[in-house]
Amino acid sequence: MTTVEVMTVTPQFPLGSVLFPSMVLPLHVFEPRYRAMVKDVLNGDGVFGVVLINRGRDIGGDDQRSTFGTIARVIKAEELSDGRWALITVGVDRFKVNCWLPDDPYPMADIEPWPDGVCTEDLSARFRAVQVKFLRCMAMASEAGLNVGPLPEAIDNVQLGCLQMAAMTPLGPFDKQRLLGAPGPGHRLSLLDEMIDSAIQLIEARYNIS
């Protein structure tokens, strides 16, 4: 993954979903304050933070936001005739929020980079076992009619592979936030192993698929 030089104070886009590093995130920006944010971002370094809304809703600013998230880099931006924006962004690196600043006019936060911890153990065997379980889960989800999207190509990179599986496994946003917040690949892989088991059990029970 490419590391960016993160500003101490960075525009933030709270969402009801989780962005993982290396994952693509399309955005449709229609609220006036975020239109202003997009213009400032494009005139600046092209990055902003994405954080999960823990409670409430962002429209009007009545929300509680996570204390960590992922930096998004804009890779394509199109302004529509009515002032809305269509963006394609990609997650770059995790960050922690030191403090939230007043929304003026859009959310801003003082942040610091939060890279994954260094893993010294060999996770290859565990990673391959979780990959097999993940592919079974995605096949079951597809059979149940869930929109799983195209599966990533098989890779050997444990850190990137864990992030891809975390992004694609049919889980709720708070489970995905736990995965994003894991200290490093080893812990994230253990959480994935448990959560994929739970997702498989839920699909089996809800859709009578095994």
Backbone as ProteinMPNN parsed JSONL, in Angstrom:
{"seq_chain_A": "MTTVEVMTVTPQFPLGSVLFPSMVLPLHVFEPRYRAMVKDVLNGDGVFGVVLINRGRDIGGDDQRSTFGTIARVIKAEELSDGRWALITVGVDRFKVNCWLPDDPYPMADIEPWPDGVCTEDLSARFRAVQVKFLRCMAMASEAGLNVGPLPEAIDNVQLGCLQMAAMTPLGPFDKQRLLGAPGPGHRLSLLDEMIDSAIQLIEARYNIS", "coords_chain_A": {"N_chain_A": [[0.84, -1.193, 0.0], [0.387, 2.27, -0.648], [1.87, 4.891, 1.068], [0.75, 8.001, 2.318], [1.564, 11.416, 2.975], [0.113, 12.528, 5.711], [-1.964, 15.203, 6.586], [-2.04, 17.089, 9.632], [-4.473, 18.295, 10.34], [-7.397, 17.337, 8.832], [-9.928, 17.147, 6.307], [-13.042, 15.45, 6.84], [-15.182, 12.688, 6.046], [-17.889, 11.43, 7.265], [-19.463, 8.252, 7.268], [-21.93, 5.621, 6.821], [-20.68, 3.265, 6.435], [-17.66, 1.269, 6.167], [-14.39, 2.038, 5.167], [-11.645, 0.342, 3.855], [-8.048, 0.238, 3.774], [-6.571, 0.149, 0.541], [-8.914, -0.503, -0.758], [-11.51, 0.307, -3.135], [-13.704, 3.089, -3.209], [-16.622, 4.345, -4.344], [-18.286, 7.501, -4.43], [-21.176, 9.493, -4.059], [-21.723, 12.753, -3.956], [-23.749, 15.068, -2.528], [-24.69, 16.814, -0.57], [-24.542, 20.246, 0.402], [-22.358, 21.143, 2.098], [-20.487, 19.123, 1.825], [-20.007, 19.214, -0.867], [-18.567, 21.56, -0.928], [-16.383, 20.673, 0.533], [-15.287, 18.772, -1.235], [-14.361, 20.409, -3.315], [-12.38, 21.868, -1.942], [-10.679, 19.76, -1.243], [-9.86, 18.83, -3.776], [-8.505, 21.044, -4.635], [-6.435, 20.923, -2.972], [-4.442, 18.458, -1.484], [-5.769, 16.245, -2.355], [-6.83, 14.309, -0.621], [-8.881, 12.906, 1.989], [-10.463, 12.074, 5.14], [-12.222, 9.065, 5.976], [-14.677, 8.078, 8.139], [-16.537, 5.927, 10.337], [-19.971, 6.356, 11.113], [-21.019, 6.097, 14.278], [-23.372, 6.397, 15.674], [-26.605, 7.797, 15.109], [-27.243, 10.112, 12.4], [-25.593, 11.512, 9.557], [-26.54, 13.667, 8.035], [-27.13, 16.988, 8.459], [-25.455, 16.964, 10.597], [-25.972, 15.636, 13.002], [-24.656, 13.37, 14.602], [-22.628, 10.661, 15.923], [-19.251, 10.039, 15.785], [-16.689, 7.728, 14.714], [-13.515, 7.083, 16.299], [-11.391, 6.473, 14.726], [-10.237, 5.836, 11.361], [-9.985, 5.706, 7.763], [-7.743, 7.069, 5.417], [-8.782, 8.487, 2.386], [-8.023, 8.671, -1.037], [-8.685, 10.744, -3.756], [-9.256, 9.543, -6.939], [-10.646, 9.931, -9.214], [-12.808, 12.47, -10.316], [-15.898, 13.986, -10.943], [-17.819, 16.746, -11.663], [-21.225, 17.276, -11.59], [-23.991, 18.613, -13.528], [-25.781, 19.861, -11.811], [-24.303, 20.53, -9.622], [-23.668, 18.474, -7.915], [-21.292, 15.876, -7.001], [-19.507, 13.186, -8.465], [-17.466, 10.775, -7.299], [-14.531, 8.736, -7.43], [-12.742, 6.97, -5.187], [-9.876, 5.745, -3.323], [-8.924, 3.734, -0.601], [-6.214, 4.464, 1.573], [-4.422, 4.674, 3.98], [-4.689, 3.831, 7.493], [-5.9, 5.897, 10.207], [-5.814, 7.634, 13.383], [-8.102, 9.57, 15.287], [-7.266, 12.458, 16.878], [-8.646, 14.666, 17.91], [-11.888, 16.097, 17.366], [-12.768, 18.851, 15.338], [-14.626, 21.967, 15.096], [-17.429, 21.769, 12.862], [-17.025, 23.423, 10.066], [-17.309, 24.517, 7.084], [-17.731, 21.829, 6.996], [-17.029, 18.521, 8.407], [-14.012, 18.366, 10.308], [-10.905, 17.09, 11.461], [-8.263, 16.639, 13.834], [-5.671, 14.533, 13.213], [-3.675, 11.482, 13.341], [-1.295, 9.321, 11.76], [-1.905, 5.762, 11.639], [-0.478, 3.077, 11.34], [-0.562, -0.47, 10.517], [0.429, -2.844, 12.992], [3.654, -4.442, 13.217], [4.061, -7.734, 12.07], [5.532, -10.644, 13.19], [5.275, -13.377, 13.067], [4.756, -16.375, 11.072], [2.105, -16.355, 9.038], [1.077, -17.775, 6.958], [-0.128, -20.401, 6.596], [-2.456, -20.263, 8.216], [-3.677, -18.122, 6.946], [-4.237, -19.144, 4.362], [-6.122, -21.093, 5.062], [-8.214, -19.524, 6.069], [-8.812, -18.11, 3.763], [-9.948, -20.143, 2.158], [-12.262, -20.678, 3.629], [-13.46, -18.153, 3.433], [-13.996, -18.011, 0.644], [-15.891, -20.025, 0.434], [-17.929, -18.899, 2.0], [-18.558, -16.624, 0.444], [-19.481, -17.825, -1.879], [-21.79, -19.072, -0.917], [-23.203, -16.806, -0.123], [-23.625, -15.609, -2.604], [-25.23, -17.562, -3.813], [-27.444, -17.254, -2.222], [-28.457, -14.959, -3.203], [-27.352, -12.559, -2.487], [-25.616, -9.506, -3.04], [-22.493, -9.841, -3.871], [-20.431, -9.005, -5.437], [-17.535, -8.876, -7.681], [-15.004, -11.281, -7.004], [-11.794, -10.856, -5.464], [-8.587, -11.389, -7.071], [-6.639, -14.261, -6.267], [-4.199, -13.83, -3.797], [-0.947, -13.729, -2.226], [-0.158, -12.044, -0.271], [-0.472, -11.436, 3.025], [-1.329, -9.243, 4.615], [-2.655, -7.498, 2.767], [-4.485, -9.32, 1.696], [-6.071, -9.958, 3.942], [-7.297, -7.492, 4.396], [-8.806, -7.247, 2.036], [-10.583, -9.439, 2.304], [-11.861, -8.661, 4.649], [-13.203, -6.407, 3.762], [-15.022, -7.484, 1.919], [-16.477, -9.662, 2.982], [-19.772, -10.593, 3.977], [-20.727, -8.685, 6.348], [-21.843, -6.692, 9.146], [-21.527, -3.069, 9.59], [-20.289, -2.464, 12.072], [-18.911, -4.761, 12.787], [-17.108, -4.764, 10.674], [-15.761, -2.447, 11.32], [-14.451, -3.25, 13.638], [-12.658, -5.025, 12.492], [-11.142, -3.285, 10.89], [-9.951, -1.85, 12.931], [-8.224, -3.653, 14.115], [-5.115, -4.523, 15.672], [-3.095, -5.487, 13.988], [-2.098, -7.654, 11.175], [-2.152, -10.356, 12.165], [-3.977, -10.387, 14.364], [-6.197, -9.404, 13.0], [-6.642, -11.469, 11.181], [-7.394, -13.543, 12.909], [-9.814, -12.493, 13.93], [-11.257, -12.373, 11.532], [-11.477, -15.1, 10.919], [-13.25, -15.972, 12.931], [-15.475, -14.299, 12.418], [-16.208, -14.909, 9.786], [-17.035, -17.542, 10.117], [-19.351, -17.015, 11.652], [-20.828, -15.548, 9.772], [-21.285, -17.498, 7.818], [-22.866, -19.317, 9.283], [-25.108, -17.703, 9.722], [-26.042, -17.278, 7.092], [-26.653, -19.897, 6.4], [-28.731, -20.422, 8.223], [-30.627, -18.407, 7.653], [-31.15, -18.546, 4.904], [-31.335, -21.187, 4.327], [-29.197, -22.619, 3.214], [-26.455, -24.682, 2.608]], "CA_chain_A": [[0.0, 0.0, 0.0], [1.131, 3.511, -0.754], [1.695, 5.771, 2.22], [0.673, 9.414, 1.997], [1.892, 12.336, 4.063], [-1.193, 12.93, 6.197], [-2.024, 16.468, 7.3], [-2.523, 16.998, 11.001], [-5.901, 18.603, 10.256], [-7.848, 16.756, 7.575], [-11.379, 17.042, 6.109], [-13.574, 14.124, 7.154], [-16.471, 12.335, 5.449], [-18.506, 10.343, 8.032], [-20.344, 7.401, 6.476], [-22.504, 4.459, 7.488], [-19.918, 2.099, 6.006], [-16.249, 1.298, 6.53], [-13.42, 1.97, 4.079], [-10.384, -0.317, 4.204], [-6.919, 0.559, 2.894], [-6.449, -0.538, -0.753], [-10.217, -0.739, -1.35], [-12.091, 1.407, -3.909], [-14.962, 3.6, -2.666], [-17.31, 5.385, -5.114], [-19.096, 8.386, -3.6], [-22.067, 10.469, -4.692], [-21.706, 13.861, -2.998], [-24.846, 15.976, -2.879], [-24.951, 17.801, 0.474], [-23.742, 21.439, 0.095], [-21.085, 21.276, 2.815], [-19.525, 18.174, 1.279], [-19.597, 19.752, -2.163], [-17.489, 22.505, -0.608], [-15.236, 19.881, 0.936], [-14.681, 18.18, -2.429], [-13.609, 21.458, -4.01], [-11.173, 22.147, -1.167], [-9.797, 18.595, -1.352], [-9.286, 18.806, -5.125], [-7.56, 22.157, -4.713], [-5.347, 20.636, -2.049], [-3.625, 17.263, -1.742], [-6.602, 15.174, -2.911], [-7.174, 13.269, 0.343], [-9.745, 13.217, 3.13], [-10.682, 10.916, 5.984], [-13.53, 8.407, 6.029], [-14.919, 7.473, 9.454], [-17.858, 5.336, 10.511], [-20.928, 6.983, 12.022], [-21.363, 5.111, 15.298], [-24.764, 6.575, 16.102], [-27.232, 8.965, 14.5], [-27.1, 10.245, 10.958], [-24.7, 12.634, 9.287], [-27.217, 14.813, 7.437], [-27.386, 17.976, 9.5], [-24.398, 16.921, 11.591], [-26.417, 15.01, 14.253], [-24.087, 12.04, 14.568], [-21.447, 10.361, 16.721], [-18.3, 9.501, 14.818], [-15.624, 6.871, 15.198], [-12.248, 7.734, 16.652], [-10.367, 6.091, 13.757], [-10.788, 5.619, 10.029], [-9.046, 5.47, 6.667], [-7.561, 8.154, 4.466], [-9.204, 8.203, 1.014], [-7.449, 9.529, -2.063], [-9.545, 10.889, -4.933], [-8.572, 9.163, -8.174], [-11.45, 10.456, -10.319], [-13.855, 13.371, -9.819], [-16.713, 14.602, -11.991], [-18.865, 17.622, -11.156], [-22.426, 17.165, -12.404], [-24.554, 19.901, -13.929], [-26.508, 20.475, -10.692], [-23.383, 20.802, -8.523], [-23.265, 17.256, -7.209], [-20.017, 15.301, -7.429], [-19.317, 11.732, -8.532], [-16.059, 10.531, -6.986], [-13.952, 7.418, -7.215], [-11.639, 7.12, -4.24], [-9.269, 4.502, -2.864], [-8.386, 3.813, 0.754], [-4.749, 4.47, 1.575], [-3.847, 4.304, 5.275], [-5.508, 4.086, 8.676], [-5.508, 7.007, 11.074], [-6.546, 7.852, 14.623], [-8.56, 10.944, 15.502], [-6.85, 13.044, 18.15], [-9.796, 15.445, 18.366], [-12.762, 16.644, 16.333], [-12.843, 20.297, 15.301], [-15.974, 22.405, 14.699], [-17.817, 21.605, 11.46], [-17.082, 24.791, 9.537], [-18.704, 24.062, 7.169], [-17.783, 20.357, 6.961], [-16.244, 17.956, 9.51], [-12.554, 18.402, 10.283], [-10.339, 16.439, 12.641], [-6.824, 16.538, 14.02], [-5.45, 13.097, 13.137], [-2.306, 10.994, 13.233], [-1.243, 8.024, 11.072], [-2.03, 4.577, 12.489], [-0.143, 1.913, 10.523], [-0.667, -1.793, 11.121], [1.592, -3.309, 13.726], [4.515, -5.392, 12.524], [3.794, -9.131, 12.42], [6.771, -11.411, 13.071], [4.995, -14.805, 12.907], [4.377, -16.829, 9.734], [0.65, -16.527, 9.013], [0.708, -18.31, 5.64], [-1.055, -21.535, 6.679], [-3.731, -19.753, 8.729], [-4.24, -17.259, 5.913], [-4.82, -19.987, 3.309], [-7.315, -21.737, 5.609], [-9.281, -18.514, 6.126], [-9.19, -17.843, 2.372], [-10.859, -21.213, 1.737], [-13.534, -20.432, 4.325], [-14.006, -16.942, 2.833], [-14.554, -18.333, -0.678], [-17.131, -20.775, 0.673], [-18.918, -17.931, 2.472], [-18.983, -15.778, -0.665], [-20.284, -18.659, -2.781], [-23.089, -19.222, -0.279], [-23.886, -15.513, -0.193], [-24.065, -15.434, -3.99], [-26.353, -18.484, -4.011], [-28.587, -16.692, -1.494], [-28.914, -13.764, -3.906], [-26.724, -11.35, -1.967], [-24.705, -8.868, -3.994], [-21.146, -9.991, -3.319], [-19.476, -8.356, -6.322], [-16.463, -9.752, -8.176], [-14.03, -11.662, -5.996], [-10.421, -10.46, -5.81], [-7.675, -12.453, -7.471], [-5.915, -14.864, -5.146], [-2.897, -13.216, -3.544], [-0.212, -14.334, -1.111], [0.152, -11.017, 0.709], [-1.411, -11.635, 4.126], [-1.919, -7.977, 5.041], [-3.608, -7.052, 1.764], [-5.555, -10.311, 1.588], [-6.974, -9.799, 5.08], [-8.093, -6.286, 4.161], [-9.777, -7.554, 0.991], [-11.623, -10.299, 2.868], [-12.618, -7.863, 5.609], [-14.08, -5.501, 3.02], [-16.013, -8.167, 1.093], [-17.31, -10.599, 3.734], [-21.053, -9.974, 4.342], [-20.765, -8.365, 7.771], [-22.347, -5.368, 9.458], [-20.479, -2.054, 9.666], [-19.543, -2.448, 13.326], [-17.943, -5.846, 12.677], [-16.05, -4.304, 9.778], [-14.958, -1.467, 12.055], [-13.557, -4.028, 14.502], [-11.589, -5.56, 11.648], [-10.273, -2.171, 10.548], [-9.236, -1.426, 14.126], [-7.332, -4.686, 14.644], [-3.754, -3.985, 15.786], [-2.238, -5.906, 12.883], [-2.618, -8.764, 10.367], [-2.419, -11.565, 12.938], [-5.235, -10.207, 15.087], [-7.259, -9.265, 11.997], [-6.904, -12.8, 10.635], [-8.156, -14.286, 13.924], [-11.173, -11.962, 13.915], [-11.892, -12.806, 10.288], [-11.798, -16.521, 11.053], [-14.461, -16.07, 13.742], [-16.597, -13.596, 11.804], [-16.651, -15.657, 8.602], [-17.839, -18.645, 10.658], [-20.661, -16.475, 12.03], [-21.542, -15.194, 8.546], [-21.723, -18.759, 7.204], [-23.982, -19.828, 10.078], [-26.265, -16.844, 9.482], [-26.548, -17.555, 5.751], [-27.268, -21.227, 6.464], [-29.991, -20.354, 8.954], [-31.598, -17.495, 7.047], [-31.474, -18.898, 3.517], [-31.387, -22.653, 4.219], [-28.146, -23.009, 2.283], [-25.313, -25.304, 3.308]], "C_chain_A": [[0.873, 1.24, 0.0], [0.836, 4.389, 0.446], [1.657, 7.213, 1.757], [1.098, 10.212, 3.218], [0.587, 12.943, 4.549], [-1.092, 14.256, 6.933], [-2.478, 16.237, 8.732], [-4.012, 17.27, 11.062], [-6.387, 18.208, 8.872], [-9.371, 16.794, 7.478], [-11.843, 15.602, 6.325], [-14.944, 13.93, 6.498], [-17.043, 11.17, 6.259], [-19.513, 9.581, 7.176], [-20.926, 6.287, 7.348], [-21.829, 3.17, 7.081], [-18.448, 2.33, 6.293], [-15.397, 1.191, 5.271], [-12.143, 1.324, 4.601], [-9.273, 0.172, 3.277], [-6.875, -0.392, 1.698], [-7.793, -0.785, -1.429], [-10.745, 0.515, -2.059], [-13.438, 1.793, -3.309], [-15.535, 4.664, -3.603], [-18.19, 6.213, -4.183], [-19.937, 9.306, -4.48], [-22.258, 11.595, -3.679], [-22.754, 14.881, -3.4], [-25.086, 17.059, -1.832], [-24.033, 19.014, 0.278], [-22.404, 21.503, 0.811], [-20.04, 20.299, 2.284], [-19.14, 18.517, -0.158], [-18.437, 20.733, -1.961], [-16.225, 21.752, -0.223], [-14.513, 19.305, -0.278], [-13.836, 19.219, -3.171], [-12.312, 21.777, -3.273], [-10.169, 20.994, -1.281], [-9.104, 18.571, -2.712], [-8.296, 19.944, -5.327], [-6.361, 21.961, -3.797], [-4.597, 19.38, -2.444], [-4.449, 16.066, -2.197], [-6.985, 14.075, -1.946], [-8.11, 13.812, 1.412], [-9.939, 11.942, 3.927], [-12.092, 10.377, 5.856], [-13.641, 7.715, 7.378], [-16.34, 6.932, 9.507], [-18.7, 6.181, 11.454], [-21.375, 5.915, 13.028], [-22.819, 5.185, 15.721], [-25.308, 7.837, 15.442], [-27.039, 8.953, 12.996], [-26.361, 11.532, 10.656], [-25.412, 13.856, 8.732], [-27.62, 15.781, 8.542], [-26.372, 17.935, 10.623], [-24.775, 16.259, 12.903], [-25.93, 13.563, 14.288], [-22.953, 11.919, 15.576], [-20.492, 9.584, 15.846], [-17.227, 8.656, 15.489], [-14.361, 7.673, 15.49], [-11.096, 7.267, 15.765], [-11.035, 5.805, 12.418], [-9.682, 5.401, 9.024], [-8.962, 6.705, 5.781], [-7.978, 7.681, 3.079], [-8.53, 9.187, 0.071], [-8.387, 9.558, -3.267], [-8.736, 10.517, -6.174], [-9.365, 9.582, -9.413], [-12.565, 11.308, -9.733], [-14.575, 13.998, -11.009], [-17.787, 15.457, -11.33], [-20.046, 17.57, -12.118], [-23.05, 18.537, -12.611], [-25.268, 20.616, -12.792], [-25.613, 20.716, -9.477], [-22.997, 19.603, -7.693], [-21.93, 16.77, -7.769], [-20.109, 13.779, -7.458], [-17.826, 11.474, -8.367], [-15.74, 9.044, -7.022], [-12.738, 7.633, -6.321], [-11.061, 5.748, -3.904], [-8.723, 4.716, -1.46], [-6.877, 3.67, 0.752], [-4.201, 3.946, 2.906], [-4.843, 4.579, 6.401], [-4.999, 5.325, 9.417], [-6.326, 6.965, 12.356], [-6.932, 9.32, 14.711], [-8.08, 11.407, 16.869], [-7.974, 13.881, 18.75], [-10.588, 15.925, 17.152], [-12.801, 18.161, 16.466], [-14.256, 20.713, 14.914], [-16.212, 22.18, 13.202], [-17.992, 22.989, 10.842], [-16.521, 24.85, 8.124], [-18.841, 22.545, 7.221], [-16.889, 19.807, 8.078], [-14.739, 18.03, 9.246], [-12.059, 17.722, 11.561], [-8.831, 16.565, 12.633], [-6.517, 15.043, 14.119], [-3.962, 12.772, 13.153], [-2.334, 9.643, 12.526], [-1.3, 6.869, 12.067], [-1.738, 3.331, 11.651], [-0.379, 0.606, 11.271], [0.605, -2.116, 11.89], [2.382, -4.335, 12.927], [4.228, -6.805, 13.014], [5.062, -9.95, 12.176], [6.509, -12.911, 12.877], [4.6, -15.116, 11.466], [2.886, -17.168, 9.744], [0.162, -17.254, 7.761], [-0.342, -19.415, 5.733], [-2.43, -21.079, 7.165], [-4.446, -18.916, 7.669], [-4.902, -18.082, 4.822], [-6.098, -20.662, 3.796], [-8.486, -20.756, 5.671], [-9.727, -18.141, 4.719], [-10.189, -18.872, 1.864], [-12.235, -20.991, 2.352], [-14.236, -19.201, 3.739], [-14.663, -17.23, 1.485], [-15.839, -19.138, -0.543], [-18.246, -19.829, 1.103], [-19.448, -17.081, 1.32], [-19.81, -16.552, -1.669], [-21.686, -18.851, -2.219], [-23.886, -17.926, -0.349], [-24.41, -15.256, -1.599], [-25.265, -16.324, -4.287], [-27.617, -17.964, -3.333], [-29.119, -15.425, -2.155], [-28.342, -12.472, -3.371], [-25.741, -10.813, -2.995], [-23.298, -8.888, -3.426], [-20.094, -9.33, -4.198], [-18.407, -9.323, -6.793], [-15.444, -10.04, -7.083], [-12.634, -11.219, -6.424], [-9.616, -11.655, -6.288], [-6.934, -12.965, -6.239], [-4.54, -14.216, -5.005], [-2.261, -13.891, -2.336], [0.107, -13.328, -0.016], [-0.892, -11.058, 1.823], [-2.095, -10.328, 4.508], [-2.982, -7.515, 4.063], [-4.779, -8.016, 1.637], [-6.549, -10.208, 2.724], [-7.865, -8.572, 4.9], [-9.16, -6.525, 3.097], [-10.914, -8.41, 1.543], [-12.489, -9.531, 3.863], [-13.621, -6.963, 4.891], [-15.24, -6.237, 2.362], [-16.91, -9.131, 1.855], [-18.611, -9.925, 4.147], [-21.208, -9.814, 5.849], [-21.363, -6.984, 7.954], [-21.207, -4.377, 9.629], [-19.68, -2.074, 10.961], [-18.557, -3.615, 13.4], [-16.788, -5.431, 11.779], [-15.157, -3.276, 10.474], [-14.005, -2.164, 13.02], [-12.379, -4.578, 13.7], [-10.609, -4.462, 11.245], [-9.394, -1.787, 11.731], [-8.322, -2.475, 14.728], [-5.891, -4.165, 14.656], [-2.839, -4.346, 14.619], [-2.802, -7.125, 12.189], [-2.958, -10.01, 11.168], [-3.744, -11.5, 13.671], [-6.4, -10.125, 14.108], [-7.635, -10.629, 11.403], [-7.712, -13.642, 11.615], [-9.604, -13.815, 13.974], [-11.925, -12.409, 12.672], [-12.33, -14.266, 10.378], [-13.105, -16.7, 11.815], [-15.668, -15.463, 13.027], [-17.106, -14.302, 10.546], [-17.452, -16.869, 9.034], [-19.251, -18.169, 10.994], [-21.48, -16.122, 10.8], [-22.071, -16.438, 7.849], [-22.93, -19.317, 7.957], [-25.25, -19.011, 9.843], [-26.875, -17.121, 8.113], [-27.249, -18.911, 5.733], [-28.635, -21.164, 7.123], [-31.043, -19.533, 8.231], [-32.063, -17.958, 5.673], [-31.517, -20.402, 3.27], [-30.407, -23.153, 3.151], [-26.997, -23.599, 3.087], [-24.293, -25.796, 2.298]], "O_chain_A": [[1.961, 1.253, 0.577], [-0.324, 4.603, 0.797], [2.442, 7.61, 0.897], [1.002, 9.739, 4.35], [0.01, 13.79, 3.867], [-0.237, 14.422, 7.803], [-3.219, 15.294, 9.01], [-4.744, 16.562, 11.754], [-5.864, 18.678, 7.862], [-10.05, 16.504, 8.463], [-11.116, 14.655, 6.026], [-15.749, 14.857, 6.406], [-16.716, 10.019, 5.971], [-20.311, 10.179, 6.455], [-20.468, 6.049, 8.465], [-22.348, 2.087, 7.352], [-18.035, 3.442, 6.621], [-15.655, 0.35, 4.41], [-11.624, 1.705, 5.65], [-9.532, 0.485, 2.115], [-7.114, -1.592, 1.838], [-7.818, -1.238, -2.573], [-10.464, 1.639, -1.642], [-14.226, 0.922, -2.942], [-15.005, 5.773, -3.663], [-18.777, 5.673, -3.245], [-19.474, 9.821, -5.498], [-22.897, 11.393, -2.646], [-22.671, 15.487, -4.468], [-25.627, 18.116, -2.157], [-22.845, 18.83, 0.011], [-21.404, 21.878, 0.2], [-18.847, 20.601, 2.289], [-18.059, 18.146, -0.615], [-17.465, 20.736, -2.716], [-15.122, 22.143, -0.605], [-13.285, 19.339, -0.352], [-12.721, 18.925, -3.602], [-11.264, 21.94, -3.898], [-8.965, 21.219, -1.401], [-7.901, 18.323, -2.794], [-7.353, 19.816, -6.107], [-5.398, 22.727, -3.838], [-4.164, 19.239, -3.588], [-3.9, 14.984, -2.407], [-7.423, 13.008, -2.376], [-8.131, 15.009, 1.699], [-9.62, 10.852, 3.451], [-13.042, 11.133, 5.652], [-12.812, 6.874, 7.726], [-17.231, 7.419, 8.811], [-18.206, 6.667, 12.471], [-22.033, 4.944, 12.656], [-23.427, 4.177, 16.08], [-24.585, 8.813, 15.24], [-26.717, 7.926, 12.398], [-26.475, 12.516, 11.385], [-24.945, 14.977, 8.932], [-28.369, 15.422, 9.451], [-26.412, 18.779, 11.518], [-23.987, 16.303, 13.848], [-26.703, 12.639, 14.034], [-22.39, 12.916, 16.027], [-20.871, 8.585, 15.233], [-16.902, 8.841, 16.662], [-14.174, 8.784, 14.995], [-9.944, 7.622, 16.017], [-12.24, 5.563, 12.349], [-8.583, 4.969, 9.371], [-9.978, 7.309, 5.439], [-7.579, 6.602, 2.643], [-8.472, 10.386, 0.344], [-8.829, 8.511, -3.74], [-7.678, 11.089, -6.435], [-8.834, 9.591, -10.524], [-13.2, 10.911, -8.756], [-13.947, 14.475, -11.954], [-18.577, 14.956, -10.53], [-19.888, 17.794, -13.318], [-22.679, 19.505, -11.947], [-25.358, 21.844, -12.796], [-26.112, 21.069, -8.408], [-22.099, 19.689, -6.855], [-21.496, 17.181, -8.845], [-20.716, 13.166, -6.58], [-17.019, 11.901, -9.193], [-16.577, 8.205, -6.686], [-11.825, 8.385, -6.661], [-11.683, 4.72, -4.169], [-8.132, 5.755, -1.167], [-6.324, 2.852, 0.017], [-3.581, 2.883, 2.943], [-5.718, 5.437, 6.283], [-3.848, 5.737, 9.276], [-7.389, 6.346, 12.413], [-6.192, 10.199, 14.271], [-8.438, 10.825, 17.893], [-8.228, 13.816, 19.952], [-10.04, 16.13, 16.068], [-12.86, 18.691, 17.575], [-15.023, 19.874, 14.441], [-15.314, 22.376, 12.383], [-19.004, 23.649, 11.075], [-15.353, 25.203, 7.959], [-19.931, 22.026, 7.46], [-16.077, 20.545, 8.636], [-14.265, 17.793, 8.134], [-12.713, 17.776, 12.602], [-8.198, 16.596, 11.578], [-7.036, 14.359, 15.001], [-3.111, 13.648, 13.003], [-3.298, 8.893, 12.675], [-0.809, 6.978, 13.191], [-2.664, 2.605, 11.289], [-0.395, 0.577, 12.501], [1.704, -1.721, 11.503], [1.833, -5.015, 12.061], [4.159, -7.051, 14.218], [5.602, -9.943, 11.07], [7.439, -13.65, 12.552], [4.164, -14.232, 10.729], [2.46, -18.137, 10.373], [-1.044, -17.338, 7.529], [-1.345, -19.37, 5.02], [-3.451, -21.462, 6.595], [-5.665, -18.994, 7.519], [-6.01, -17.76, 4.393], [-7.056, -20.793, 3.034], [-9.62, -21.12, 5.359], [-10.91, -17.879, 4.503], [-11.17, -18.516, 1.211], [-13.253, -21.105, 1.669], [-15.455, -19.201, 3.567], [-15.763, -16.748, 1.214], [-16.773, -18.952, -1.322], [-19.376, -19.939, 0.628], [-20.652, -16.842, 1.228], [-20.744, -16.004, -2.253], [-22.665, -18.8, -2.963], [-25.09, -17.94, -0.603], [-25.517, -14.743, -1.766], [-26.214, -15.89, -4.941], [-28.727, -18.202, -3.809], [-30.128, -14.874, -1.712], [-28.792, -11.393, -3.754], [-25.113, -11.576, -3.728], [-22.947, -8.05, -2.595], [-18.969, -9.114, -3.747], [-18.374, -10.471, -6.351], [-15.066, -9.146, -6.326], [-12.326, -11.208, -7.616], [-9.926, -12.798, -5.951], [-6.644, -12.216, -5.306], [-3.81, -14.075, -5.986], [-2.937, -14.534, -1.533], [0.588, -13.706, 1.052], [-2.061, -10.751, 1.592], [-3.31, -10.301, 4.705], [-4.092, -7.173, 4.471], [-5.926, -7.594, 1.489], [-7.752, -10.353, 2.505], [-9.054, -8.613, 5.218], [-10.291, -6.059, 3.236], [-12.083, -8.133, 1.276], [-13.704, -9.724, 3.916], [-14.747, -6.781, 5.354], [-16.333, -5.682, 2.252], [-18.024, -9.395, 1.403], [-18.579, -8.791, 4.625], [-21.747, -10.685, 6.532], [-21.388, -6.188, 7.015], [-20.054, -4.776, 9.795], [-18.497, -1.731, 10.952], [-17.491, -3.488, 14.002], [-15.628, -5.71, 12.08], [-13.948, -3.238, 10.247], [-12.873, -1.717, 13.201], [-11.244, -4.591, 14.176], [-9.396, -4.672, 11.253], [-8.226, -1.438, 11.555], [-7.697, -2.219, 15.758], [-5.492, -3.442, 13.744], [-1.916, -3.599, 14.296], [-3.876, -7.599, 12.561], [-3.96, -10.665, 10.88], [-4.542, -12.435, 13.612], [-7.462, -10.7, 14.349], [-8.81, -10.901, 11.156], [-8.614, -14.374, 11.207], [-10.521, -14.633, 14.052], [-13.097, -12.78, 12.749], [-13.433, -14.615, 9.958], [-13.968, -17.477, 11.406], [-16.754, -16.043, 13.03], [-18.306, -14.291, 10.273], [-18.449, -17.205, 8.395], [-20.231, -18.836, 10.662], [-22.688, -16.362, 10.769], [-23.193, -16.431, 7.342], [-23.907, -19.741, 7.339], [-26.344, -19.57, 9.773], [-28.097, -17.19, 7.985], [-28.31, -19.06, 5.126], [-29.589, -21.776, 6.644], [-32.215, -19.909, 8.195], [-33.229, -17.785, 5.316], [-31.712, -20.843, 2.137], [-30.744, -23.987, 2.31], [-26.62, -23.064, 4.13], [-23.262, -26.349, 2.682]]}, "name": "protein", "num_of_chains": 1, "seq": "MTTVEVMTVTPQFPLGSVLFPSMVLPLHVFEPRYRAMVKDVLNGDGVFGVVLINRGRDIGGDDQRSTFGTIARVIKAEELSDGRWALITVGVDRFKVNCWLPDDPYPMADIEPWPDGVCTEDLSARFRAVQVKFLRCMAMASEAGLNVGPLPEAIDNVQLGCLQMAAMTPLGPFDKQRLLGAPGPGHRLSLLDEMIDSAIQLIEARYNIS"}
